[in-house]
Amino acid sequence: MADGESRSANLPDAPTPKQQQKPSSQQSNFKTTIGILGKRSVFFPELAFDRGPLDARQKLELAVDETIAPSRFLGSLFTSGVGQARNALPGYRQGWEGYGKRFGSSVASNASSHLFGTFLFPSILHEDPRYFVKGFGGTRSRILYALERVVVTRTDDGRNTFNWSGVLGGLMAESLANSYLPDAERTAGKTFSRYGIRVGFGALDNVVKEYWPTIFKSLGITKLVPNEHSDPGTVTPPVGPPAPPPSTRKRSCS
């Protein structure tokens, strides 16, 4: 009898029956929200869909993907229009020619920012340039998390650290822009002013990325199919009742 029990214990697990206990609504909503990130996002390539680290080559590929992503071109179209309305970079003047120059400089500075902030500095500092969606919690906590990721990022081994890559990448991009912007824009004050605007748009961009899985799902697009192994969140939602405080736990007998 014991022999039989031993052999049965070594058998593979039986198939899971179809009638299972329904998961909690919180877990179900979380999985539904992030499930679309099972494959890489084309619109936002920097959205992480697994926790594994990227090597230098993958960071370079990500920098290229970010540069040519639809979100970046749409962002440049938008910011160029705002700049045209405010007459920012007045050396480019108005009209379609001026708009084209503003758009071109925006695309060029974005490419520089991705080169420095997604590839070069992350490779040197061993930081992960991707955005890890939190995916659950209240609106306030998710927006605060998105804003926090402007200055906080992950290392290649999964720890939180100051986002040197993002901070320095944008600053280097705006410094390099002084080589092709009009002469009046090449002062330290103008450089830091553009950098501040870049940081502000970066924070807004993070909020959009935090809610992009939900937005994407609401659009009814099904190109990105959920992958049962996708795990883009930085935090796992709580499962089961919370652990009791230390004072109420039973002490083991010595």
N, C-alpha and C positions, 0 to 999 in steps of 0.2 A: 504493500500500500504506500509506504513512504517512498519506494522506488518510483511508483507511478506518479506521485505528487511531484517528485523531483524532476521527472521528465516533462510533466505538463508545465512546470514553472519555467522550463527552458524554451517552450514553444513561443513563436512570435505572437504578438498581440492580435486578438481577433479583430476583424473589421468593425469599425464603429457603427452601431445601429443607426438607422435613419432617424428614429425618433429620439432626439436629444433634448436636453433641457435648453430652453431658449436663453441666449445670452442677455445680460442686462442691457437696457436701452442705451446707457452711457457707452458701454463697450461697442455695441452695434453701431451707434452713430459715429464713434471714433474710427472704427474700421472702414465704415462707408466713406467717411470724409477723406481719409488718407489713402484709400485703396487705389484711387486713380493714379497715384504716384508709383505704382508697381513697375511702370516703365518710365524711361526718362522723359521729362517734359520738354517739348520743343519750344514752347513759348518762354519758359523760364528754365533753361538748362541747369542753372545752379541750385534748383530744388533737389535736395538729397533724397534718394529712394532706398538707400541702405546705409548701414553704419560703418562699412569697411573703409579704410583710409585710401586716399588717392596717392599714386606715385607722381613724380615730377612730370612725366609724359602725360598722364591723365589730367594734371592741372593745366598743362599747356593746351591740351585739346579742349578742356572746359573754357579756357580763356577765349579761344577761337570761336567756340559755339556761342558764348555769351555775346561776342562782338557782332555776330551775324544773326542773332535771335530776333524774331519779329518784335518782341517787347522793346528791344533797344532801338530799333528803327522808329517804332511808334513813339517811344519816349523822345527821341531826337526831333521828330516832326512836331510834337507838342511843345517842347521847350524852345524850339526855334521860333514857333509861332508866338509864344509868350515874349521871347526876346525881341521879336519884330515889333510887337505891340508896345513894349516898353522902350523901344529904341535902344536896347542893350547892344553893346559893340557898335557904337554909332559910326565907326570907320567903315563898316560894311554897307551903310546907308539903307534905304528902303527899296521896295520893289521886289520882283521875283529874283533878281540877281543877288540882292542883299539877303533874301531868305535862303537862297541856295548856299551862300557862303556861311551863313549861321548854321544851317543843317550840316554842311560838310565839316565845320569845326567841331560840332557836337559829336558827330560820328567818330572823328579822329581822336578827340579827348576821351571818349568812351573806350575806344580800342586801347589807348595808352593805359587807362585805368585798369582794364582787365589784364593787360600784359603784366603790369606791376602788382596789382592787388589780387589777382587770381592765380598767377603763375610764379613770378619771380620771388616776391616776398614770402608767399606761403611755402614755396620749395625750400627757401633758405631757413625760415623760422619754424618749419614743420607745423604749419597751421592749415586747417581745413577751410577752404574758401566757400564751401557750399552753405546754403540756407537750410536748416533743419526745422521743418514745420512742427509747431507744438501740437496743433490739431485738436485740442480740447480745452475746456475751461471757459470762463466767462469772457465777454467781449473785452472788458477792461484788462484782464490779465493777459490776453492774447496780444492786444495792441501794445501793452507795456513790454511784453516779451519781444515783439517785433522791433520796437524802438531800441531796446537794450542791445539787440544784435548788431547795431551800428558800431558799438564799442566793445562788444564781447563776442568771441568766436570760440571754436573748438580746436584743440590740437589734434594732430594725426592719431593720437592714442585716446581721444575722446574726452579730454579734460577741458574745462572752460578756461579761457585766458583772454587777456586784453587783445583787441583786434588790431594789432600793429599793421597787419597786411592791408586791411581796409582803410585805415587812417592814413598810412603812408602812401598807399597806392593812389588814392585820390589826389593827395598833395603833389606827388611826383607827376601825375598826369597834367595838373594845372600848371605846374612849373614848365613842363615840356611844351605846353600850349603857347607859351610866350615866344616860341620860335616861329609861329605862323599866324598869330593874332595881330591885329593892327598895333602900331607902335604905342598908341595911347593906352593900351591894355596891358603893357608889359611892366607895370610897377608892382611892388610888393603888396600894396593895398588892394589893387585890382585882383591880383592873384589869390589872396586870401578871401576876398569877397566872392569870387567864383567858387572857391573851395567850400565856403560856407553854404552856398546854394546847392552845391553837389551833395554835401552831407544831408541837407534838408530833403532833397529829392530821394536820396538813398534811404532815408527813414520811411518816407512815404512808399517807396518801392517795396520795402520789407513788409509793410502792412498789407499791401496787395498780394505779395507772395504768401503771407501767412494764411490769407483767405482764398488763395487761388484754387486749391482743391475743391472748395465749396462752390466757388464761382464756376469752375470748369464743369462740375457735375450739374449745376443748374442750367448750363447752356445746352445740355442734352448731347454733348459730344461723347462718343464712345470709342474713339480711336485708341486711347490709352486704357488698356484692359487691366483690371486689378491683378496683382501678383500676390499669392498667399504668403510670400516671404518678404514683402515690402515692409519696411520699418523706418519711416522717415522722421519720426518724432524724437526729440531730445529727451522727453520724459515719458515713461509708461503710465497710462492711467491706472488708478488704484483698482485692485481686484480683491473682492471680499471685504469683510469688516476691517476697520483700522485696528492696528495692534494696540493692546491696552497699555496705559502708561506704566513706567517701571515700578511704581509703588504698588500697583495692583497685581503684578505678576507673582506667581507662586515661587517661593524660594525653594531651591532644591536642598534636600537634606545632606549635610556634610558627613 
